[in-house]
Amino acid sequence: IMQTTRLRVQINRASAAARLVIYDVTGRMIWQRELHELPAGTHEIVWSGRDEAGRLVANGTYFYRLENGLEKSPSRSMTLLR
């Protein structure tokens, strides 16, 4: 069974390029996804709970942030439980 987490992000203005980045509690980047041609509004991004190498990450607290050009949204936290 594949478990996923849905992350909601708000984009204030349309963007040709943005990315969602997930960090662990030490600030190490765990996963990122390039997002292209997103209109302004709320979007749901699916994360499988895996790192960039495809390995399952441990249960715990993670932080995510949307980076839209030079703008960076505030970091938000989430707790991953399996």
Backbone as ProteinMPNN parsed JSONL, in Angstrom:
{"seq_chain_A": "IMQTTRLRVQINRASAAARLVIYDVTGRMIWQRELHELPAGTHEIVWSGRDEAGRLVANGTYFYRLENGLEKSPSRSMTLLR", "coords_chain_A": {"N_chain_A": [[0.86, -1.182, 0.0], [0.664, 2.097, -0.946], [1.358, 5.016, 0.693], [0.426, 8.403, 0.801], [0.969, 11.928, 1.159], [-0.873, 14.862, 1.124], [-0.162, 18.096, 0.29], [-1.121, 21.374, 0.801], [-0.748, 24.32, -0.999], [-0.471, 27.828, -1.436], [-0.591, 30.023, -4.104], [0.088, 33.256, -4.89], [0.246, 34.714, -7.234], [0.218, 33.981, -10.747], [2.646, 31.68, -11.988], [5.461, 30.832, -13.922], [7.396, 29.121, -13.137], [7.945, 27.304, -10.255], [8.764, 25.777, -7.129], [8.311, 23.11, -4.821], [9.674, 22.402, -1.734], [10.858, 20.049, 0.594], [12.038, 19.714, 3.873], [14.06, 18.178, 6.441], [14.157, 18.093, 10.097], [16.682, 19.056, 10.658], [17.212, 20.799, 8.688], [18.037, 19.807, 6.298], [17.584, 19.228, 2.854], [15.051, 17.139, 1.722], [13.287, 16.369, -0.309], [12.115, 17.517, -3.482], [9.975, 19.212, -5.775], [9.519, 20.319, -9.005], [7.374, 22.762, -10.202], [5.328, 23.733, -12.783], [3.933, 26.369, -14.74], [1.738, 27.281, -13.049], [-1.41, 28.505, -12.118], [-2.604, 31.363, -10.231], [-3.777, 30.716, -6.914], [-5.037, 28.028, -4.789], [-3.322, 24.994, -4.434], [-2.92, 21.423, -4.517], [-0.317, 19.316, -3.678], [1.145, 16.185, -4.098], [2.974, 14.122, -1.953], [4.993, 11.305, -1.559], [6.224, 10.484, 0.76], [8.815, 9.833, 0.499], [12.365, 10.201, -0.037], [14.648, 12.068, -2.199], [16.084, 9.996, -3.394], [14.279, 7.991, -3.48], [13.855, 6.519, -1.201], [11.972, 5.498, 1.659], [11.168, 7.885, 4.116], [11.766, 8.511, 7.612], [9.289, 8.39, 10.26], [8.139, 11.472, 11.595], [8.728, 15.006, 12.136], [8.515, 17.326, 9.527], [9.382, 20.004, 7.307], [7.984, 22.232, 4.94], [8.204, 24.283, 1.998], [7.131, 26.641, -0.38], [8.733, 27.795, -3.186], [8.849, 30.458, -5.257], [10.125, 31.762, -7.832], [11.869, 34.581, -6.885], [10.499, 34.819, -4.584], [9.708, 33.372, -1.451], [7.621, 31.309, 0.304], [6.376, 31.295, 3.701], [7.779, 28.768, 5.836], [6.143, 25.716, 6.526], [5.01, 23.275, 8.852], [4.782, 19.679, 9.112], [3.644, 16.488, 10.207], [4.782, 13.306, 9.732], [3.402, 10.187, 9.763], [3.262, 6.714, 9.802]], "CA_chain_A": [[0.0, 0.0, 0.0], [1.445, 3.327, -1.008], [0.749, 6.117, 1.424], [0.85, 9.709, 0.317], [0.564, 13.109, 1.909], [-1.262, 15.962, 0.245], [0.235, 19.383, 0.851], [-1.797, 22.51, 0.16], [0.073, 25.524, -1.125], [-1.165, 28.992, -1.99], [0.202, 30.847, -5.002], [-0.581, 34.553, -4.964], [0.165, 35.146, -8.633], [0.617, 32.931, -11.677], [4.087, 31.501, -12.063], [5.948, 29.893, -14.929], [8.256, 28.146, -12.465], [7.973, 27.309, -8.791], [9.081, 24.439, -6.64], [7.986, 22.772, -3.444], [10.835, 21.753, -1.136], [10.62, 19.478, 1.92], [13.26, 19.646, 4.675], [13.928, 17.513, 7.737], [14.296, 19.033, 11.213], [18.03, 19.62, 10.671], [17.315, 21.737, 7.576], [18.51, 19.109, 5.103], [16.552, 19.042, 1.848], [14.671, 15.739, 1.58], [12.568, 16.128, -1.569], [11.622, 18.725, -4.135], [9.227, 19.009, -7.016], [9.379, 21.492, -9.861], [5.98, 23.012, -10.572], [5.361, 24.599, -13.954], [2.704, 26.989, -15.249], [0.657, 27.236, -12.069], [-2.19, 29.737, -11.959], [-2.791, 31.798, -8.848], [-4.798, 29.962, -6.193], [-4.622, 26.949, -3.905], [-2.992, 23.761, -5.159], [-2.518, 20.281, -3.707], [0.834, 18.593, -4.201], [1.226, 14.882, -3.45], [4.3, 13.621, -1.58], [4.898, 9.882, -1.221], [6.95, 10.176, 1.99], [10.125, 9.323, 0.088], [13.364, 11.23, -0.315], [15.025, 12.213, -3.607], [16.587, 8.717, -3.881], [13.179, 7.033, -3.487], [13.778, 5.784, 0.069], [10.993, 5.981, 2.627], [11.758, 8.648, 5.212], [11.284, 8.115, 8.934], [8.228, 9.17, 10.887], [8.661, 12.636, 12.288], [8.324, 16.333, 11.702], [9.173, 17.846, 8.335], [8.988, 21.363, 6.945], [7.917, 22.428, 3.495], [8.107, 25.677, 1.585], [6.979, 26.9, -1.801], [9.643, 28.818, -3.689], [8.262, 30.946, -6.498], [11.054, 32.787, -8.273], [12.604, 35.151, -5.754], [9.635, 34.775, -3.409], [9.644, 32.125, -0.702], [6.533, 31.337, 1.27], [6.823, 30.853, 5.027], [7.83, 27.318, 6.016], [5.055, 25.1, 7.292], [5.438, 21.963, 9.358], [3.856, 18.546, 9.007], [4.116, 15.297, 10.904], [4.6, 12.108, 8.92], [3.165, 8.98, 10.544], [2.845, 5.557, 8.978]], "C_chain_A": [[0.895, 1.23, 0.0], [0.688, 4.425, -0.282], [1.296, 7.427, 0.874], [0.348, 10.788, 1.263], [0.229, 14.194, 0.914], [-0.952, 17.275, 0.955], [-0.474, 20.484, 0.083], [-0.882, 23.71, 0.168], [-0.74, 26.608, -1.809], [-0.194, 29.776, -2.859], [-0.559, 32.143, -5.224], [-0.683, 35.109, -6.375], [0.702, 34.028, -9.515], [2.127, 32.88, -11.804], [4.432, 30.501, -13.148], [6.803, 28.811, -14.28], [8.219, 28.366, -10.954], [8.429, 25.918, -8.379], [8.692, 24.315, -5.184], [9.167, 21.986, -2.897], [10.461, 21.277, 0.26], [11.968, 19.282, 2.602], [12.997, 18.817, 5.928], [14.191, 18.537, 8.846], [15.692, 19.644, 11.321], [18.223, 20.64, 9.548], [17.828, 21.11, 6.288], [17.356, 18.907, 4.129], [16.322, 17.541, 1.638], [14.122, 15.455, 0.183], [12.179, 17.47, -2.165], [10.876, 18.346, -5.396], [9.132, 20.341, -7.74], [7.926, 21.591, -10.294], [5.988, 24.033, -11.703], [3.971, 25.122, -14.298], [1.536, 26.88, -14.283], [-0.098, 28.56, -12.027], [-2.244, 30.128, -10.477], [-3.894, 30.956, -8.212], [-4.19, 28.901, -5.302], [-4.423, 25.68, -4.716], [-2.635, 22.676, -4.16], [-1.389, 19.55, -4.415], [0.931, 17.29, -3.41], [2.685, 14.521, -3.194], [4.141, 12.204, -1.072], [5.593, 9.515, 0.087], [8.307, 9.562, 1.698], [11.076, 10.48, -0.167], [13.68, 11.251, -1.81], [15.524, 10.901, -4.219], [15.502, 7.641, -3.9], [13.04, 6.215, -2.219], [12.679, 6.37, 0.951], [11.708, 6.747, 3.725], [11.105, 8.223, 6.52], [10.076, 8.956, 9.356], [8.86, 10.37, 11.57], [8.119, 13.926, 11.708], [9.172, 16.764, 10.52], [8.633, 19.238, 8.063], [8.933, 21.465, 5.432], [7.708, 23.904, 3.19], [7.966, 25.728, 0.073], [7.915, 28.035, -2.178], [9.183, 29.191, -5.091], [9.129, 32.086, -7.013], [11.873, 33.284, -7.1], [11.792, 35.113, -4.473], [9.699, 33.401, -2.76], [8.524, 32.254, 0.311], [7.089, 30.954, 2.638], [6.856, 29.324, 5.079], [6.641, 26.875, 6.846], [5.537, 23.728, 7.742], [4.346, 20.933, 9.123], [4.467, 17.398, 9.786], [3.775, 14.101, 10.04], [4.488, 10.914, 9.846], [2.723, 7.869, 9.602], [2.128, 4.58, 9.837]], "O_chain_A": [[1.774, 1.374, 0.85], [-0.464, 4.724, -0.596], [2.472, 7.535, 0.529], [-0.572, 10.578, 2.053], [0.975, 14.419, -0.038], [-1.417, 17.528, 2.066], [-0.43, 20.52, -1.147], [-0.313, 24.074, 1.197], [-1.59, 26.329, -2.654], [0.892, 30.148, -2.414], [-1.7, 32.137, -5.685], [-1.59, 35.884, -6.679], [1.536, 33.23, -9.086], [2.804, 33.906, -11.736], [3.789, 29.46, -13.283], [6.921, 27.708, -14.813], [8.436, 29.473, -10.461], [8.469, 24.999, -9.196], [8.737, 25.279, -4.421], [9.614, 21.019, -3.513], [9.825, 22.006, 1.022], [12.912, 18.761, 2.009], [11.871, 18.754, 6.421], [14.421, 19.713, 8.564], [15.868, 20.651, 12.007], [19.274, 21.276, 9.462], [18.032, 21.808, 5.295], [16.276, 18.468, 4.523], [17.261, 16.778, 1.409], [14.447, 14.438, -0.43], [11.942, 18.438, -1.443], [11.118, 17.3, -5.998], [8.722, 21.352, -7.17], [7.326, 20.599, -10.706], [6.601, 25.093, -11.575], [2.972, 24.415, -14.167], [0.455, 26.43, -14.666], [0.516, 29.621, -11.911], [-1.962, 29.316, -9.595], [-4.831, 30.534, -8.889], [-2.978, 28.875, -5.084], [-5.239, 25.333, -5.57], [-2.11, 22.963, -3.084], [-1.49, 19.21, -5.594], [0.809, 17.297, -2.185], [3.524, 14.601, -4.091], [3.266, 11.924, -0.253], [5.558, 8.353, 0.491], [8.881, 8.864, 2.534], [10.652, 11.595, -0.473], [13.053, 10.536, -2.592], [15.407, 10.704, -5.428], [15.767, 6.504, -4.29], [12.205, 5.313, -2.153], [12.479, 7.584, 0.986], [12.747, 6.303, 4.213], [10.019, 7.643, 6.524], [9.873, 10.071, 8.876], [9.984, 10.291, 12.066], [7.186, 13.934, 10.905], [10.39, 16.59, 10.513], [7.556, 19.603, 8.535], [9.74, 20.858, 4.728], [7.136, 24.66, 3.976], [8.596, 24.96, -0.654], [7.894, 29.103, -1.566], [9.133, 28.352, -5.99], [8.899, 33.246, -6.671], [12.501, 32.493, -6.397], [12.329, 35.347, -3.39], [9.738, 32.383, -3.452], [8.488, 33.208, 1.088], [8.159, 30.353, 2.724], [6.043, 28.665, 4.431], [6.198, 27.578, 7.754], [6.371, 23.103, 7.086], [3.17, 21.257, 8.961], [5.68, 17.354, 9.994], [2.621, 13.904, 9.66], [5.396, 10.658, 10.637], [1.901, 8.084, 8.711], [1.69, 3.537, 9.353]]}, "name": "protein", "num_of_chains": 1, "seq": "IMQTTRLRVQINRASAAARLVIYDVTGRMIWQRELHELPAGTHEIVWSGRDEAGRLVANGTYFYRLENGLEKSPSRSMTLLR"}
